[in-house]
Amino acid sequence: MAGELLSPKLSQGYNRPSVPEIARFFGIIIRMYAEAGGPHHSPHFHAYYQQEVAVFSVDPIGLIAGSLSQRQQRLVEAWAELHQQELMANWEHLQEGRAPRRIDPLS
């Protein structure tokens, strides 16, 4: 599953407007999107920091693919713990074909 979650086009093209950005903090970009035509994975989101890409599960919060530096990983996990319900709601919106909502950044 990890290989499917981190496809080369996603790891190289994370600034594409077609991939919704739901939060941005401390240089980290959080995105969540529907995988049209693909298998429905467990709820997850993508975190990007400089050239690093990681995928985190929503329940439980945890790294499932890729990597970030230790500091950025801890920031992402702390943010996700604070916003777990909103992340799950966004996942459900995407599965229903609706756009995800912005989530407050870590400050």
N, C-alpha and C positions, 0 to 999 in steps of 0.2 A: 504494500500500500504506500510506503514512503516514496517510492519512485513515481507513482502516479500523482502524489501530492506536490512534488517539486519538479514539474516538467521544465525543460530548458527554456521554453518560451516565457514561462512565468518568472523564473529566477533571473532572466535577463531583461524582462520588459515590465517591471512592476509599476512604472509610471504611466502606463497606458490608461486613458480615461475610461475604458470599458470595464476596468476592475475597480469597484467602489472602495474608496478610502473611508474607513469609519472612524479613525482616530490618528492623531499625530502628536508625539511628545518626545522631547529630548533627542530629536533626530530620527526617531523610530516611526515608521509608517505601518499602520495596521490596516489590512484589507480582508474583506470576506466577499465571496462571490459564489454564485450557483455554477455548478459544473454541468453545463448543458450537454445532454446526451451521454454523460458519464455516469458511473455508478454513484449512488448516494452514499458518501462516506459518513462516518460519525461527525457530529458538529465540530468544526475547526476553523481557525483563522490563520492568516499569513502575516508574519512580521518581517519587515525589511529594515536593515540598518546598513548604510553605505553599500558594500557589495555582498553583505551577508543576508541570507534568507532562512527563515525557520517557520515551521508549521506547528501550531499548538492545538491540542484538543481543548474543548470547552468544558466537558464534564467527564472526568476530573480535569482541571487545568494541568497541562503538562506538555513538554516538548515531544513531538512525534516524528519529526523529520527536519533535516537541515541543522543549522547551528547559528548561534549568535554569540558574541563575546559574553563572558559571565555577567558583567554588569548589566548589559542590555537585556539578557535573558531574565535576570531577576526583576528588572523594571517591567518587562512585559508580563511576567507571571503575577507581579503585585497588582498591576493594572487590571489584568483579567480576573483576578480574585474579587476585586472591587466591583467589577461590571459583569459578572458571570450571567446574571439574569438577562441583562440587555444583550449580551452576546448570543444567548440561546434564543431570545426573541428575534434577533436579526437573522439567525440561521433559519428559523421557521418562516420568516418573511421571504427569504430567498427561495426556499423550497416551494413556496406558494407563487413564485414568480414576481414578488414585490421587491422593491429596492430596500436595502438595509438602511437603518437610521444612523446618524452620527452618534458617537458615544464620547462623553467628556474625556479629555486627556488626563494623564497623570500630571499633577502640578506640584 
